[in-house]
Amino acid sequence: MLGLVVLGAFILVPSASGYIDMRQQIAQAEQRVSVTQDEIAALERERERWQDPVYVMSEARERLYYTLPGEIVYLVEDDLPEDDVEGDPEPIDAEAEEREHDWMGTTVRSIVQAGLAKEAVADEDSVFQPTPDPGETSGD
């Protein structure tokens, strides 16, 4: 009796797993079909809108600035009052504004220092000190 139960399990398990896989594939396919049908419905609504002459005229006026014969169109470029227009933003830090940055030199120095380092982790006492610019003179 136990042998028949085991034999039945061996026969039914692959069939049941195949059935479950097939149901999952069917559910995914139905979901894709419903999404595609929603996209088709949206495109059909868009096509119906373009059949309406009023919609076409409004889109031409809005997108392409078309006008009817005899109309005068005024394009206002700067219609905000001067109080509402923001000027140049103030610098965050005066030193950052005045200092010239040699980003290429700093990058190369950083790469060379990392390649020549004997230890992978810096000591807690060592702090990154930027090298002085060649144009600056030291007080020594």
N, C-alpha and C positions, 0 to 999 in steps of 0.2 A: 504494500500500500504506500509506504514511504517512497519507494522508487517511482511509482506512478505520479506522486505529487511533485517530486523533483523533476521528472521528465516533463510534466505539464508546465512547470515553472520555466524550464529552459525553452520550451516551445512558445509560451505566451509572452515572456519578457521582451524579446526582440520585436515582436508584433506590437506590443503595447508602447514601447519606446518609439517605434516608427510612427504609430498613430499620434502620439503626443507631439513629435517633431512636425508631422504633417499639419496638425491643428495650429501650431505656432506659426508655421509658414503661411497658412491660410489667413490667420489673423493679421499678420504683417502685410500681406498682399491687400487685404480689405482696407487696412489703414492707408496704404499708399493710394489706393483707388479713391478713397474719400478725399484725400488731400488733393489729388489731381482733379477731381470733380469740382472742388471748391475753387481751384485756380481757373478752371475752364469757365465756371460761372462768373468769376471776377472779370475775366477777359471778355466774356460776352456782354457784361454790363458796360464795360469800357467801350466796346464797339458800338453798343446802342447809344451811348452818350455822344459819340462822334457822328452819329447820324442826325443829331439835333443841330440845326443851323445856328441856334442861339449859343450853344456850347462851343461850336467851332469858332464863331465870331469872338466870343469872350476869350478863348484860348489864343486866338491870333492877336487880339489887342494886348493881352497880358504878356505873352511870350515874345512876340515879334514886333510889338508896338505898331501894329497896323491901325489905320484910321479910315473912317468913311470919307468920301469926297466932301470937301468944304469944312471939315473939322480942323481945328488948330490944337495941337498937343503941346503942352508945356512940360518939360522934364525939369523938376526942381532937384538940383544936385545937393545943395547944402541948405536944408530947410530948418536946421536946428538953431536956436538962439545961441549967441556966443557964450552965455553963462553955462549952458548945458554941455558944450563941447569941452572935452578934457584936453588940457595942454600936454606938453611933454612931461612924462612922469619924473618925479624927483628921484635922484639917485639914492639908493639904500644906504650906501656908505661912501663918503668922499674919497677915502683911500682906494677903494675898489674902482671908483670912477677914474682916478688919476693914474693909477699904476698900469704900466704896460705889461702884458703877459707874453712871455716867450713859451707858448705851450709846447712847441716842437722840442725845444731844448730841455724843458722840464720832463717831457715824456722819455726822451732818449736817456737823460741822466737817471731816471727812475728805472728804466729797463737795465741799464748797465749796472747800477747798484744792486738790483735784485739778482742779476747773473753772477756778480762777484761776491755776493754775501756768503760767508762761511756757515752761518746758521740760518735755518729756515724761519725761526721765530725771533723777533727782536726782543732784547731785554726790556724790562719795565723801565729802567733808567734812561734808555735811549729814546729820544723823541725826535721825530723828523724835523730837521732844520733845513729850510730851503737854502740853496746855495745863492750867494749874492750875485747880482747882475754884474757883468764886467764893467759897466759904466759907473757903478757905485764905488766909492773909495771908503776904506775902513779908517777908523779913528786911530789905528796903531801907527 
